[in-house]
Amino acid sequence: MEFGNAALLAGMALGAIPVIIHLINRQRAKLRHFAAIEFLLLSDKRIARRLKLKQLLVLALRVLLLAALAFALAKPYVAPDQLAAPDASAPGGVAIVIDDSLSMQAVADDGETYLDKAVARARELVDAGGARTSFAIVAAGAPARLLTSGLTYDKAAAERALDRVTPGARRADFVAAITEAGRALSQSSEPRRQLVLIGDQQAAAWADLGGPWTFVPVTEVDVVDVREGKPVENAAVEDVAVRRADGAAPGALEVAVTVANHGAADRQVKLEVELGDRVTADLVAVPAGEKVEKRFTINAPGAVRGVARIDPDALPADDAFFFTVAQSRALNVLVVNGAPRGMPFLDEIFFLRAALRVPNPQDMPLAPVFATSAELRPAQIAPMDVVILANVGGLTQEQDLALENFVRAGGGLFITGGDELTPESARSYGALLPYPIRDVKNVAKPGDPKSALSALTLSSADFGHPVMEVFDGVDDASLFKAQVFSYVLVDPAGQADAKVVASYTGGVPAIVESTLGQGRVMLLTTTVDRDWSDLAIRSSFVPLVQRVCQYLGHALDRKGGLGYIAGESARVRVPPGTGPLRLLRPDGGTVDYEQSASDGDALFLDNLDMPGQYTLERAGDKKAVTPIAVNADRRESDFQPVASELVAQTKAALTRDNGILPELDPAEPALVASGVGAEGRTLLWPYILAALFLLFGAEAWLVVKS
């Protein structure tokens, strides 16, 4: 049983009022013995018992009346455990989204994978389609793909598209998949537009949904859970960190392996670590829903590759984690210069360029790439981990869309102020800015002896934030002595997903942050050159910039540094030499690459589509190699189901009237979307309200009789 207004259940406490009144008015007479009346009392005893029973019944009915009234106002209803299978036989367009991500490779109790079950359900829908039913097939694994050429009435074409749905080490991208489905459904000439989402309905796959729907509203949304609500007992090797072992033999390494138990029961797994030709193993107890780190000390001189494994379970694809001894990779940072100058020391990114190239003690190297705002192309953005917009004014529509998709997919964006970033130019940033820019404030002039009196300084910070925690407890940190002469004023009102990380004197926001999808955005309201502040020449500037990049690039989220994720592009350092480059894949295949002068000492690889050990080598030179370890996205390991509230909200967003009208045949009747989330519900509260009249009548009759 569920409730439409569960908060009103608290009103059932009003049922105690009649009891309280009864106890207050209850009077107990003093007992006095009087022999003459004993006979009368004995004769009336039977009548008194009957009267007392009637009074108790009246009290009970009054309590029930008040409690039932509150219960009815809470609008109880009963929803079936499993909704009826979606019907695709009626005329209209049907977009079937199939989750073909890594988690769908899990094996059910009957021996079938969830992906096999999903494809079978999709085939049933296609077979049930009528003569005026068109289908589009969309695969939701990143990158989401439309497998048919839009909507098609050809069932054979839809069947061939389903044949191309194959398992892979992808993560689920429901945002892109539903966008592809919406684009296809907008082509439908029929008034009925049905969206069917078939998958294991992991919470992680739904996490980024909730943005505005910019296509014609759909008339029906069906969510098919191939797990049928059943839990999956899955454990995974979550992470591997490789360090030099303190106090051990020269060349000995400490391998720290994190094992996660995403099931509901405690587990004991056999953990095996293979490094070079050395193998070590141990049993690890992992409580339900917890993570445990196990450390091994291994002496394997010269070894550069390794793998950590646990016993296979329902999802074998995440039971192994591949790593290299140099597991941490460089964080790819694209710096976009919004105000380039001919004189290097006057350039917007002169100090920023130097700060990014300083080696950091956390062994998280940064690999910066530089471009001007005029040179920025969408293709440059996707392979990066972090993008810095240094005093960049207006963005083109293509740049804004590419940056938004980049951040939603988990990228980091760092925006810095300047004279190019005005309230007018900031409108082109769309949803990227944590807070809207309201104005530009000038409080002092650089170089003016009196500026120290009016310039602002950082006066407060959230030292619990990963960026600012490195400055906590540092006496006389120069970050808090930097003088700010100008800044962009932001409006922090009404932004639920944004927060202030650091403030100037008077509480003026200095560094603000927001989340967008799986990514993060930070805004520094002053510049990274000397035009608006002297922050760039302070000793704290280097750790601040590097910490921001590490945080935005999620490098601080993993103890082992960044590994490469299957299905994503990677920027890899090329091996020394001049010969042709060749990528050796885990399945034995090879891919040839040509290195151009513009690549420098790094190369972008887009063929890392499966977990395992890769090798980038110079042809003919077996010593000139770069080992590459690639793993599946561990977000797919957690089978926590999506909350029903989020499903209902998503359905409402997809079916809500947004003013976009389809091009329909005037002769066709218009369809209206049914109440979202009400499918199959049995409402109970109308019956309870009707029963209240019977209770009122019963209470009145008892009062008269007593």
Secondary structure as GFF3:
##gff-version 3
##sequence-region A 1 706
A	DSSP	beta_strand	2	3	.	.	.	ID=ss1
A	DSSP	three_ten_helix	6	15	.	.	.	ID=ss2
A	DSSP	alpha_helix	16	25	.	.	.	ID=ss3
A	DSSP	three_ten_helix	35	37	.	.	.	ID=ss4
A	DSSP	alpha_helix	38	73	.	.	.	ID=ss5
A	DSSP	beta_strand	76	78	.	.	.	ID=ss6
A	DSSP	beta_strand	92	98	.	.	.	ID=ss7
A	DSSP	three_ten_helix	102	105	.	.	.	ID=ss8
A	DSSP	alpha_helix	114	128	.	.	.	ID=ss9
A	DSSP	beta_strand	133	139	.	.	.	ID=ss10
A	DSSP	beta_strand	145	146	.	.	.	ID=ss11
A	DSSP	alpha_helix	155	163	.	.	.	ID=ss12
A	DSSP	alpha_helix	174	185	.	.	.	ID=ss13
A	DSSP	beta_strand	193	199	.	.	.	ID=ss14
A	DSSP	alpha_helix	203	206	.	.	.	ID=ss15
A	DSSP	beta_strand	220	225	.	.	.	ID=ss16
A	DSSP	beta_strand	235	244	.	.	.	ID=ss17
A	DSSP	beta_strand	252	261	.	.	.	ID=ss18
A	DSSP	beta_strand	267	275	.	.	.	ID=ss19
A	DSSP	beta_strand	278	286	.	.	.	ID=ss20
A	DSSP	beta_strand	291	299	.	.	.	ID=ss21
A	DSSP	beta_strand	305	309	.	.	.	ID=ss22
A	DSSP	three_ten_helix	316	318	.	.	.	ID=ss23
A	DSSP	beta_strand	320	324	.	.	.	ID=ss24
A	DSSP	beta_strand	331	337	.	.	.	ID=ss25
A	DSSP	three_ten_helix	344	346	.	.	.	ID=ss26
A	DSSP	alpha_helix	350	356	.	.	.	ID=ss27
A	DSSP	beta_strand	366	372	.	.	.	ID=ss28
A	DSSP	alpha_helix	378	381	.	.	.	ID=ss29
A	DSSP	beta_strand	386	390	.	.	.	ID=ss30
A	DSSP	alpha_helix	397	408	.	.	.	ID=ss31
A	DSSP	beta_strand	412	416	.	.	.	ID=ss32
A	DSSP	three_ten_helix	425	432	.	.	.	ID=ss33
A	DSSP	beta_strand	437	442	.	.	.	ID=ss34
A	DSSP	alpha_helix	451	454	.	.	.	ID=ss35
A	DSSP	beta_strand	458	461	.	.	.	ID=ss36
A	DSSP	three_ten_helix	469	471	.	.	.	ID=ss37
A	DSSP	three_ten_helix	478	480	.	.	.	ID=ss38
A	DSSP	beta_strand	486	490	.	.	.	ID=ss39
A	DSSP	beta_strand	498	504	.	.	.	ID=ss40
A	DSSP	three_ten_helix	505	507	.	.	.	ID=ss41
A	DSSP	beta_strand	509	516	.	.	.	ID=ss42
A	DSSP	beta_strand	519	524	.	.	.	ID=ss43
A	DSSP	three_ten_helix	535	537	.	.	.	ID=ss44
A	DSSP	alpha_helix	541	552	.	.	.	ID=ss45
A	DSSP	three_ten_helix	555	557	.	.	.	ID=ss46
A	DSSP	beta_strand	564	565	.	.	.	ID=ss47
A	DSSP	beta_strand	570	573	.	.	.	ID=ss48
A	DSSP	beta_strand	581	584	.	.	.	ID=ss49
A	DSSP	beta_strand	590	593	.	.	.	ID=ss50
A	DSSP	three_ten_helix	597	599	.	.	.	ID=ss51
A	DSSP	beta_strand	602	605	.	.	.	ID=ss52
A	DSSP	beta_strand	612	618	.	.	.	ID=ss53
A	DSSP	beta_strand	621	631	.	.	.	ID=ss54
A	DSSP	three_ten_helix	634	637	.	.	.	ID=ss55
A	DSSP	alpha_helix	644	655	.	.	.	ID=ss56
A	DSSP	beta_strand	682	683	.	.	.	ID=ss57
A	DSSP	alpha_helix	685	705	.	.	.	ID=ss58
###
